[in-house]
Amino acid sequence: MSGQEGSRAAEGPRVVRVVVADDQAVVREGIVMLLGLLPGIEVVGSARDGEEAVALTGAHEPDVVLMDLRMPRCDGVEATRRIRERFPGTEVVVLTTYADDDSLFPALRAGARGYLTKDADGAEIARALRDVVDGRAGLSPSVQRRLLEQLMERPEPSGRMGASGPAGAPGGPDGFGELRDGRGSPGGSGGSGGSGGPVVPGADGLTERETEVLVLVADGLSNQEIAGRLRISTATVKTHINNLFAKTGVRDRAQAVRYAYQHGLVRAPGRRVT
């Protein structure tokens, strides 16, 4: 560890630098004021629309943009897409009045790593900001449930996940795959259930270790958390994930979660079939 890194560690958690984007002045100013009261968060700019959000991101290089969706000139989805393409070091957390699918999925496909509704309190917003900076998904529990419900509801066209994923569902590096480093609570024991038979070693050629990794992915653990749980390196976790993706035909963690549900590996968010 360098002297500078050691100094930062001694000082405590890093300050999260944030740009707030919302077209309603009262809402925008209220969010700025709220964030200003939270420790470890610094607001470096506020934008009235998506165009300003992109410009301020280029000027200030914030850690996170807290993004409204319904804005003039350039809406939040398009602004998110531009920011993630041009400034990959900046994450986006959506903070919106709407939690409907027409808003949720496009935002995640555009590259948002977090999604909160405006009834979130200061602690929840602060947690989401820190989560995305640390490489986890900043999704409220209600949003996570909605995503999992959607994965369960969508039919599988050919008995296996195709390369393009379910129609209308996010996929790939900027889709629901953004949840691939999401944080969840490891589940307890559940009863038998799910839409298929339990996944066991040998299903689709999965090894016992690959099946263990798949269970933990379905529980919402990040690669680092899986490595800690299984006492292996993160590089080994990535190898297992790449192998199980290839064997099951899924292309991201979202589809892996759906696969686990459909094959009875888990029966409810965070609960395994034993």
FIPATOR-401491 format. One record per residue (C-alpha): residue number from 1; x, y, z. Coordinates in steps of 0.1 Angstrom, whole numbers, plus 2048, in hexadecimal, padded with zeros to 3 digits. Example, Ala and Ser with C-alpha at 12.3 -4.5 7.8 and 13.67 -1.06 7.14 Angstrom:
! FIPATOR-401491
PT|k|x|y|z
PT|1|87B|7D3|84E
PT|2|889|7F5|847
***
This chain:
! FIPATOR-401491
PT|k|x|y|z
PT|1|800|800|800
PT|2|80E|822|7F7
PT|3|811|83E|810
PT|4|7F4|851|800
PT|5|7DE|832|802
PT|6|7E8|82C|826
PT|7|7DF|850|82E
PT|8|7BD|84C|81E
PT|9|7B6|82C|832
PT|10|7BF|83E|852
PT|11|7A7|85A|84A
PT|12|78A|842|846
PT|13|772|83C|829
PT|14|778|851|809
PT|15|761|86F|802
PT|16|748|866|7E7
PT|17|746|883|7CE
PT|18|723|887|7BF
PT|19|711|89A|7A3
PT|20|6EB|89D|7A8
PT|21|6D5|89F|788
PT|22|6B0|8A8|78B
PT|23|69C|8C1|776
PT|24|686|8CC|794
PT|25|699|8E7|7A7
PT|26|688|8E1|7C8
PT|27|68F|8BB|7C6
PT|28|6B3|8C1|7BA
PT|29|6BB|8DA|7D5
PT|30|6AB|8C4|7F0
PT|31|6C0|8A6|7E5
PT|32|6E0|8BC|7E5
PT|33|6D8|8C8|808
PT|34|6D0|8A5|814
PT|35|6F1|897|806
PT|36|704|8B4|815
PT|37|6F9|8A8|838
PT|38|706|885|833
PT|39|729|87D|83E
PT|40|742|872|823
PT|41|72E|880|806
PT|42|737|8A0|7F2
PT|43|720|8AF|7D8
PT|44|736|8BD|7BC
PT|45|71B|8C9|7A5
PT|46|6F6|8C9|79D
PT|47|6E6|8C6|77A
PT|48|6C4|8D0|76D
PT|49|6C3|8B6|751
PT|50|6D7|89A|742
PT|51|6EC|8B1|72C
PT|52|6F8|8C3|74B
PT|53|6FE|8A3|75D
PT|54|715|896|742
PT|55|727|8B7|740
PT|56|72C|8B9|766
PT|57|738|895|766
PT|58|753|89F|74E
PT|59|75C|8BE|761
PT|60|75D|8AF|785
PT|61|763|88A|780
PT|62|74C|880|79C
PT|63|74A|85D|7AB
PT|64|725|85C|7A6
PT|65|709|86E|794
PT|66|6E8|86D|7A6
PT|67|6D1|86D|788
PT|68|6AC|876|783
PT|69|69C|865|765
PT|70|681|87D|758
PT|71|694|89C|74D
PT|72|693|8B3|72F
PT|73|6AC|8B5|712
PT|74|6BD|895|71C
PT|75|6AC|87D|733
PT|76|6BC|869|74F
PT|77|6BF|849|73B
PT|78|6D2|859|71E
PT|79|6E7|86D|736
PT|80|6F0|84D|748
PT|81|6FA|83D|727
PT|82|711|85A|71E
PT|83|721|85C|740
PT|84|728|837|741
PT|85|737|838|71E
PT|86|74C|857|722
PT|87|755|856|747
PT|88|756|832|753
PT|89|765|83C|774
PT|90|744|84C|77E
PT|91|727|837|789
PT|92|702|840|786
PT|93|6E7|83B|7A0
PT|94|6C4|843|795
PT|95|6AE|855|7AE
PT|96|68B|858|79F
PT|97|667|859|7A8
PT|98|660|83C|791
PT|99|667|817|797
PT|100|654|80A|779
PT|101|665|7F2|761
PT|102|665|80C|745
PT|103|67C|821|75A
PT|104|68F|806|76D
PT|105|69C|7F0|751
PT|106|6A8|80B|738
PT|107|6BB|81C|754
PT|108|6CD|7FC|75E
PT|109|6D4|7F4|739
PT|110|6E3|816|735
PT|111|6FC|80E|750
PT|112|6ED|81B|771
PT|113|6FA|806|78E
PT|114|6E1|813|7A7
PT|115|6BC|81A|7A7
PT|116|6A8|82A|7C3
PT|117|686|83B|7C6
PT|118|683|85D|7D5
PT|119|673|850|7F4
PT|120|695|843|7FE
PT|121|6A3|853|81D
PT|122|6C6|862|821
PT|123|6D5|843|82F
PT|124|6C9|82E|812
PT|125|6D6|847|7F9
PT|126|6F8|848|80A
PT|127|6FA|822|80B
PT|128|6F2|820|7E6
PT|129|70D|83A|7DD
PT|130|727|827|7F1
PT|131|71C|806|7E4
PT|132|721|810|7BF
PT|133|742|820|7C7
PT|134|74D|7FF|7D7
PT|135|742|7EC|7B9
PT|136|721|7DF|7C6
PT|137|6FE|7E5|7B9
PT|138|6EB|802|7CA
PT|139|6C8|7F4|7C6
PT|140|6AC|7F7|7DF
PT|141|69D|7D6|7EB
PT|142|67C|7DE|7D9
PT|143|68F|7E3|7B8
PT|144|6A3|7C3|7BD
PT|145|682|7B0|7C2
PT|146|673|7BF|7A3
PT|147|691|7B5|78E
PT|148|690|791|79B
PT|149|66B|78F|795
PT|150|670|79A|771
PT|151|68B|780|76D
PT|152|673|765|77A
PT|153|656|771|764
PT|154|668|772|743
PT|155|665|751|72F
PT|156|684|740|723
PT|157|681|73D|6FD
PT|158|695|71E|6F7
PT|159|699|70D|719
PT|160|6B9|720|71F
PT|161|6C4|744|721
PT|162|6CD|751|6FF
PT|163|6E9|769|6F8
PT|164|6D2|786|6F5
PT|165|6C0|77F|716
PT|166|69A|781|71C
PT|167|688|79A|707
PT|168|689|7BC|716
PT|169|69F|7B2|733
PT|170|6C0|7C3|738
PT|171|6DF|7AF|72F
PT|172|704|7B2|729
PT|173|71C|7C9|73B
PT|174|705|7E6|73D
PT|175|6E4|7D5|744
PT|176|6D7|7C3|763
PT|177|6FA|7B4|762
PT|178|702|7D4|776
PT|179|6F4|7C0|793
PT|180|710|7A7|78F
PT|181|723|7B7|7AB
PT|182|704|7BD|7BF
PT|183|702|7B7|7E4
PT|184|6E9|7A0|7F4
PT|185|6E4|78C|814
PT|186|6ED|768|812
PT|187|6CE|754|817
PT|188|6C4|73A|830
PT|189|6B5|718|829
PT|190|695|716|815
PT|191|67F|6FA|80B
PT|192|67F|6E9|7EA
PT|193|670|6FE|7CF
PT|194|679|713|7B0
PT|195|66D|70E|78D
PT|196|684|6F0|786
PT|197|698|6D5|796
PT|198|6B4|6DE|7AE
PT|199|6D5|6E6|79D
PT|200|6EE|6CB|7A7
PT|201|712|6C5|79C
PT|202|710|6B9|778
PT|203|6F2|6CD|76D
PT|204|6FE|6DD|74D
PT|205|720|6CF|756
PT|206|724|6E5|774
PT|207|73D|6DA|78E
PT|208|736|6DB|7B3
PT|209|74A|6FB|7B7
PT|210|739|70C|799
PT|211|718|703|7A8
PT|212|722|712|7CA
PT|213|72D|732|7B8
PT|214|70B|733|7A5
PT|215|6F9|731|7C6
PT|216|70C|74E|7D4
PT|217|707|762|7B5
PT|218|6E2|75C|7B9
PT|219|6E5|768|7DD
PT|220|6F2|789|7CF
PT|221|716|787|7DB
PT|222|732|799|7C9
PT|223|751|787|7BC
PT|224|765|793|7DA
PT|225|74A|787|7F2
PT|226|748|765|7E1
PT|227|76E|762|7E3
PT|228|76C|769|808
PT|229|750|750|80E
PT|230|761|734|7FB
PT|231|784|73E|805
PT|232|791|740|7E2
PT|233|79F|75D|7CD
PT|234|78A|775|7BA
PT|235|79C|76A|79A
PT|236|790|746|7A1
PT|237|76D|753|7A7
PT|238|76E|764|785
PT|239|77A|744|774
PT|240|75E|730|784
PT|241|744|74A|779
PT|242|751|74B|755
PT|243|74F|725|754
PT|244|72C|722|762
PT|245|721|73E|74B
PT|246|72E|72A|72D
PT|247|71F|70A|739
PT|248|6FC|717|741
PT|249|6FA|72F|723
PT|250|6F5|74E|738
PT|251|707|76E|730
PT|252|706|783|750
PT|253|6FD|780|775
PT|254|6D9|78A|76F
PT|255|6D4|76C|759
PT|256|6E7|756|772
PT|257|6CF|760|78D
PT|258|6B1|757|777
PT|259|6C2|736|76E
PT|260|6C5|72E|793
PT|261|6A1|737|79A
PT|262|694|722|77D
PT|263|6A8|704|787
PT|264|69D|705|7AB
PT|265|6BF|710|7BA
PT|266|6AD|72C|7CC
PT|267|689|732|7D3
PT|268|688|756|7DE
PT|269|6A0|773|7E0
PT|270|6BD|769|7F5
PT|271|6B0|746|7FD
PT|272|6BF|725|7F1
PT|273|6AF|704|7EA
PT|274|6BE|6E9|800
***
